Amino acid sequence: MTLSVETKRVIYIPKGSTSHIVSYLDKKNYDMNFIDKVTIKFLGYPQSGWIDLKSTNMTKIEFLYRLTTSKAALKKVTLVPGETYYYFLQDLATKLNISTLKLFDIYSQLAYKKDGNIIADTYYLPIGMDEKQLITHLLSISENKYKKLSEKIFGEYNQQNWYRYVTIASIIQKESASRQEMPLVSSVIHNRLKKKMKLQMDGTLNYGKFSHIRVTPKMIKNDISDYNTYKNKSIPSNPICAIEFDAIKAAIFPAKTEYLYFMKSRDGSKHNFSTTYKGHINNINKIKKYKRYRKTKQKIPLIKKETKEKTVLRKNLKDLWK
């Protein structure tokens, strides 16, 4: 019991009987035996999940004692729907005090795609996890959820096919003004793909480090990646951001419409959808008229009393918005 034990500070304890836990730890090279099993039963029952041992070098009896008494020191981290891995990993590194460089390197090694591998959610992560443990843990959680949902919907999990839907869902996540709109935005994407039309959506250019920037004509002209759906047909080869389940359900079950276009409404709280290019242009012109109306209205001098001049101005503004 005075033998030294080399261990990681944070280790995983599976659910199950004491015998199962001892067997698991033995396979992880902790050299567990029958006496250790009896000792653990005497000391108590280990908490399942990731636990923080607070040290990496201790005697065997200290190790067994900490197995049964250690708890997880958790840190709350939220991955916002629509955010990219580029900013999320930096946030993780800061909050958990680990290496940003290592985190990015391990993520690039283990992640199936450049983005969309980690579901948008709030995570409670044990403090003390190293970079590889953390990325492996997050990817495993999301992959299991993806697999479970895919099997529920399709009866199987085909990773390549599933991530095609994740990619479509990520575009829906970026473009939709609300969850209620997601099936409608999805219908536009599917309708355009069927007609072999370019998606021509700004949201696809908000990938990676460009997540928070405004897409400009210059960016559309200069970006040569397959994220640029103004130049390239079909969807990008990688998802553009983290998604929530509403987005992926919308990607799989789009609304049945003939919509091919959409643009933001006057107040930006929703989108106006149209089936033809002519209808789309009409929506654009209405917004332009409204902007001119607002701009002109701001220039009207404050007149306390109703005058003929003010009445004419009101009428002209009203006519402008017709």
Backbone hydrogen bonds, N-H to C=O, Kabsch-Sander energy under -0.5 kcal/mol:
donor,donor_aa,acceptor,acceptor_aa,energy
5,V,58,M,-3.7
7,T,5,V,-0.6
7,T,56,T,-2.5
11,I,9,R,-0.5
11,I,51,I,-1.8
13,I,49,G,-2.7
21,I,17,S,-2.2
22,V,18,T,-2.7
23,S,19,S,-2.3
24,Y,20,H,-2.3
25,L,21,I,-2.6
26,D,22,V,-2.2
27,K,23,S,-1.8
28,K,24,Y,-1.0
29,N,26,D,-1.5
30,Y,25,L,-1.8
31,D,26,D,-0.5
37,K,33,N,-1.8
38,V,34,F,-2.2
39,T,35,I,-2.5
40,I,36,D,-2.6
41,K,37,K,-2.0
42,F,38,V,-1.9
43,L,39,T,-2.4
44,G,40,I,-2.5
47,Q,67,L,-0.6
49,G,13,I,-3.6
51,I,11,I,-2.6
52,D,71,K,-1.5
53,L,9,R,-3.3
53,L,51,I,-0.7
58,M,5,V,-1.6
60,K,3,L,-1.8
61,I,1,M,-2.0
63,F,59,T,-2.3
64,L,60,K,-2.4
65,Y,61,I,-2.2
66,R,62,E,-2.6
67,L,63,F,-1.8
68,T,64,L,-1.2
69,T,65,Y,-0.9
70,S,66,R,-2.4
73,A,71,K,-0.5
74,L,72,A,-0.9
75,K,125,L,-2.4
77,V,75,K,-0.5
77,V,123,Y,-3.0
79,L,121,D,-3.0
80,V,78,T,-0.7
82,G,242,A,-2.5
83,E,80,V,-2.3
87,Y,84,T,-0.7
88,F,84,T,-2.0
89,L,85,Y,-2.8
90,Q,86,Y,-0.7
91,D,87,Y,-2.0
92,L,88,F,-2.5
93,A,89,L,-2.4
94,T,90,Q,-1.9
95,K,91,D,-2.5
96,L,92,L,-2.5
97,N,93,A,-0.6
98,I,93,A,-1.7
103,L,99,S,-2.0
104,F,100,T,-2.4
105,D,101,L,-2.1
106,I,102,K,-2.8
107,Y,103,L,-2.2
108,S,104,F,-2.2
109,Q,105,D,-1.2
110,L,106,I,-2.3
111,A,107,Y,-2.8
119,I,117,N,-0.5
120,A,243,I,-2.5
123,Y,77,V,-3.5
123,Y,121,D,-0.5
125,L,75,K,-2.7
125,L,123,Y,-0.7
127,I,73,A,-4.4
129,M,126,P,-1.3
134,L,130,D,-2.4
135,I,131,E,-2.3
136,T,132,K,-2.5
137,H,133,Q,-2.4
138,L,134,L,-2.4
139,L,135,I,-2.6
140,S,136,T,-2.1
141,I,137,H,-2.1
142,S,138,L,-2.0
143,E,139,L,-2.7
144,N,140,S,-2.2
145,K,141,I,-1.7
146,Y,142,S,-2.9
147,K,143,E,-2.6
148,K,144,N,-2.3
149,L,145,K,-2.3
150,S,146,Y,-2.7
151,E,147,K,-2.4
152,K,148,K,-1.6
153,I,149,L,-2.0
154,F,150,S,-3.6
155,G,150,S,-0.8
155,G,151,E,-0.7
156,E,150,S,-0.7
159,Q,157,Y,-0.7
162,W,158,N,-3.0
163,Y,159,Q,-2.3
164,R,160,Q,-0.8
164,R,161,N,-0.6
165,Y,161,N,-1.3
166,V,162,W,-1.9
167,T,163,Y,-2.0
168,I,164,R,-2.0
169,A,165,Y,-2.9
170,S,166,V,-2.1
171,I,167,T,-1.4
172,I,168,I,-2.2
173,Q,169,A,-2.7
174,K,170,S,-1.7
175,E,171,I,-2.4
176,S,172,I,-2.5
182,M,178,S,-0.6
182,M,179,R,-0.7
184,L,181,E,-0.9
185,V,181,E,-2.4
186,S,182,M,-2.6
187,S,183,P,-1.6
188,V,184,L,-1.6
189,I,185,V,-2.0
190,H,186,S,-2.7
191,N,187,S,-2.7
192,R,188,V,-2.4
193,L,189,I,-2.3
194,K,190,H,-2.2
195,K,191,N,-1.5
196,K,193,L,-1.1
197,M,192,R,-3.1
200,Q,229,T,-1.9
204,T,201,M,-1.1
205,L,202,D,-2.2
206,N,203,G,-1.5
207,Y,205,L,-0.6
210,F,207,Y,-2.6
211,S,208,G,-1.3
213,I,210,F,-1.4
220,I,216,T,-2.3
221,K,217,P,-2.0
222,N,218,K,-2.3
223,D,219,M,-2.6
228,N,225,S,-1.4
229,T,227,Y,-1.4
231,K,228,N,-1.2
232,N,228,N,-2.3
242,A,83,E,-2.9
247,A,244,E,-0.8
248,I,244,E,-1.3
249,K,245,F,-2.3
250,A,246,D,-1.8
251,A,247,A,-1.9
252,I,248,I,-1.8
253,F,249,K,-2.6
255,A,183,P,-2.0
257,T,255,A,-1.2
260,L,274,S,-2.3
261,Y,274,S,-2.0
263,M,272,N,-1.6
265,S,270,K,-2.6
268,G,265,S,-0.7
272,N,263,M,-3.5
273,F,271,H,-0.6
274,S,261,Y,-2.1
280,H,276,T,-1.8
281,I,277,Y,-2.6
282,N,278,K,-2.2
283,N,279,G,-1.8
284,I,280,H,-2.1
285,N,281,I,-2.8
286,K,282,N,-2.0
287,I,283,N,-1.8
288,K,284,I,-2.2
289,K,285,N,-2.6
290,Y,286,K,-2.3
291,K,287,I,-2.4
292,R,288,K,-2.2
293,Y,289,K,-2.5
294,R,290,Y,-2.6
295,K,291,K,-2.4
296,T,292,R,-2.7
297,K,293,Y,-2.5
298,Q,294,R,-1.7
299,K,295,K,-0.6
299,K,296,T,-1.0
300,I,296,T,-0.5
300,I,297,K,-1.1
303,I,301,P,-0.6
304,K,302,L,-0.5
311,T,307,T,-2.3
312,V,308,K,-2.1
313,L,309,E,-2.1
314,R,310,K,-2.4
315,K,311,T,-2.1
316,N,312,V,-2.5
317,L,313,L,-2.3
318,K,314,R,-2.3
319,D,315,K,-2.5
320,L,316,N,-2.0
321,W,317,L,-1.3
322,K,319,D,-1.0
